[in-house]
Amino acid sequence: MIDFFAGLAATFVTIPLLGFILVYLISRILLKNTRKSFFLSVDVTTVFFLIAVHYLLLVIIGKSMLWLIILILMMTIFFFGYLTWRTSHEIETVKVLRKTWRFVFLASTVAYFLLLLIGLVQRIFITA
């Protein structure tokens, strides 16, 4: 049973889009609400996209850039906190974290596909 969950987690890290689709379909059946299902899928699969970006960077560059990913996450939190403070003169932690998490999903999704493309091109031209 542990091997099954380990394999499932490895699959979602390798192909996070598959995890997104699977979480969306299951939550769509259970919640019967398209909007809530979509945002739940975004929230759950952000972790998979972040880990996938880390491993793609590890394969392409050859060294871990986890410190950079964490630094960018922290800077993003501070940026959205600052924006929230500037607009409403108070920081609502839940709103800041929600905006940050959704932005991180978008950024990590774009980074995942760009790194996937870079890795494919790199492997084609290096091995050719």
N, C-alpha and C positions, 0 to 999 in steps of 0.2 A: 504494500500500500504506500509506503514511503517512497519507493522507487517510482511509482506512478505519479505522485505529486511532484517529485523532483523533475521528472521528465516533462510534466506539464508546465512547471515554472520555467524550465530551460527553453521550451518551445515558445512561451510567451515573451521571454527575453530575446530570443533569436528573431521572432516574427511578432513584434508587439501589435501590429495591425490585426493579426488573427485574434489576439486576446481582446482587442477593442471590439471587434465584430461579435465575438462569442459573448462577452459581457453584455453588450448591447442587446443581443437577441434574447438572452436569458432574462435580463432585467425588463425588457419590453413585455415578455410573457407574464412575469410576476407583477410588475407595477401597472401595466396597461396604460402607461403615460409615456408618450414619445419624448417629450422634453426632459423629464426626470431620468428616463433611461439613458438618454444621450449624455447628460451631465454626470450621471453615475459612471458611465463607461469612461468618460474623460478623466474623472477623478481616480478611478481604479488603475487605468492603464498608463497614467503619467509615470508611475514608478517603473513600469516595464520599458517605456521609451527612454527614461533617464539611464537605466542600467544598460540598455542596448547601445545608447550613444557612448557610454563609458567603454564598453567592450569594442565597439567599432574604432574608437580613438586608439585603444590599446593595440588593436591589430594593425591599423594604418600607420600610426606613429611609432609604435614599438615600446611605448612607456605609458604608465598610468597618468591620466590627467584628471583624476578624481578630485584633487584639490582645486583645480580650476572650475570644475562643475559646481562644487560646493560654494566656492567664492562667488560665482555668478548667481547661484540661488540666493545667497545672502544679500548680494547687491540688489537683486530684483525685489526682495522683501523690503529692503530699506527704501528703494525707489517708489514702490507702491504705497508704503507707509507715508513717505513724504508727500506724494500726490494727494493722498487722502487727507492728510493734515492741512495741506494748502487749500483744498476745496471746502472742507467742512470744519476746520479748526479743531478737530478731535480725531483721534485714531481709533477706529473700530477694528479690533484685532481680527475678528471673524471675516469681515469684508476684505481686509488687506490680505489675509491668507488665502481666501477664495480667489481673489483676483490674481494673486501671485501664482497659485497652483494652476489656474486655467491658462495664464500666460506661459508658464513653464511647459504645459502640455503642447501649446502651439510651437514654442521655440524648439522643444526637444523632438517634436514630430518633423519639423523642417530640417533640423540638424541630422536626424536619423536618415531621412531620405537623401540628403546631400552627401553624408558620409558613406551611405550605401553606394551611391553613384560614383563617388571618388574611389572607393575601394574596388568597385568593379572595373573602372577604367584603369586604375593602377595595376590590377592583376592582369588585365588583358595586355597592356603595353609592356609590362615587365616580363611576362612569360612568353610574349610573342617574339 
